[in-house]
Amino acid sequence: MVSQGIVQEAKLDSYNSPHYTPSVKELKAVINMEGSFHLDKLQITKVNWDTNDRMIMKASFLIRRLVGRMWQSTLELWRNPCLQATFERR
């Protein structure tokens, strides 16, 4: 995209998209510290995103495709606004 003039090289070199998943303990600490509301209960749902997992590999093509789409959707929710803010033309 840089060679085609769509994206400036300086913007490409400056873009960083880190991903951090806090622990339950860290999440509770931030919620309590912020103070907007009281946390009575926190439920965590574990999702297996490993598409090479034995259970997923044994599943049907439809299930494997669904897992991939869930992962894609999750990434797009937080990454797309960051990409737009960094690379949009002004």
C-alpha positions as CSV (number, residue, x, y, z in Angstrom):
1,M,0.0,0.0,0.0
2,V,3.0,2.3,0.6
3,S,4.3,1.6,-2.9
4,Q,0.9,2.4,-4.3
5,G,0.8,5.8,-2.4
6,I,-2.3,4.7,-0.4
7,V,-0.5,4.8,2.9
8,Q,2.4,7.0,4.0
9,E,5.4,5.1,5.0
10,A,5.8,7.1,8.2
11,K,2.3,6.2,9.3
12,L,2.9,2.5,8.5
13,D,6.1,2.5,10.6
14,S,4.4,4.3,13.5
15,Y,1.3,2.0,13.7
16,N,1.3,-0.4,16.6
17,S,-1.7,-2.7,17.5
18,P,-0.9,-4.3,20.9
19,H,-3.3,-6.7,22.5
20,Y,-3.6,-7.2,26.2
21,T,-6.2,-9.3,28.1
22,P,-6.3,-8.5,31.8
23,S,-6.7,-11.1,34.4
24,V,-9.9,-11.3,36.5
25,K,-8.0,-9.8,39.4
26,E,-6.8,-6.8,37.3
27,L,-10.3,-6.3,35.9
28,K,-11.9,-6.2,39.4
29,A,-9.2,-3.8,40.6
30,V,-9.8,-1.3,37.8
31,I,-13.6,-1.4,38.2
32,N,-13.3,-0.9,41.9
33,M,-10.7,1.9,41.5
34,E,-12.7,3.8,38.9
35,G,-15.7,3.8,41.3
36,S,-18.6,4.5,38.9
37,F,-20.4,1.3,40.1
38,H,-20.1,-1.5,42.6
39,L,-19.2,-5.0,41.3
40,D,-21.4,-7.6,42.9
41,K,-20.7,-10.5,40.5
42,L,-18.3,-11.1,37.6
43,Q,-18.9,-13.9,35.3
44,I,-16.2,-15.0,32.8
45,T,-16.8,-17.1,29.8
46,K,-13.7,-18.8,28.4
47,V,-13.5,-19.0,24.6
48,N,-11.1,-21.3,22.9
49,W,-9.7,-19.2,20.0
50,D,-7.2,-21.8,19.0
51,T,-8.4,-23.1,15.6
52,N,-5.8,-25.8,15.8
53,D,-7.2,-27.3,18.9
54,R,-8.0,-31.0,18.7
55,M,-11.7,-30.5,19.7
56,I,-12.1,-27.8,17.1
57,M,-10.3,-29.8,14.4
58,K,-12.7,-32.7,15.0
59,A,-15.7,-30.4,14.7
60,S,-17.4,-29.8,11.4
61,F,-16.2,-27.3,8.9
62,L,-19.1,-25.1,9.9
63,I,-18.0,-25.0,13.5
64,R,-14.4,-24.2,12.6
65,R,-15.6,-21.5,10.3
66,L,-17.8,-20.0,13.1
67,V,-14.8,-19.9,15.5
68,G,-12.7,-18.1,12.9
69,R,-15.5,-15.6,12.3
70,M,-15.9,-14.9,16.0
71,W,-12.2,-14.2,16.3
72,Q,-12.3,-11.9,13.2
73,S,-15.3,-10.0,14.6
74,T,-13.7,-9.5,17.9
75,L,-10.5,-8.1,16.4
76,E,-12.4,-5.8,14.0
77,L,-14.3,-4.3,16.9
78,W,-11.2,-2.7,18.4
79,R,-8.8,-2.7,15.6
80,N,-10.8,-0.9,12.8
81,P,-11.3,2.4,14.7
82,C,-7.5,2.4,15.4
83,L,-6.7,1.7,11.8
84,Q,-9.1,4.4,10.6
85,A,-7.7,7.0,13.0
86,T,-4.1,6.2,11.9
87,F,-4.5,5.9,8.2
88,E,-7.4,8.0,7.1
89,R,-6.6,10.7,4.6
90,R,-6.8,14.2,5.8
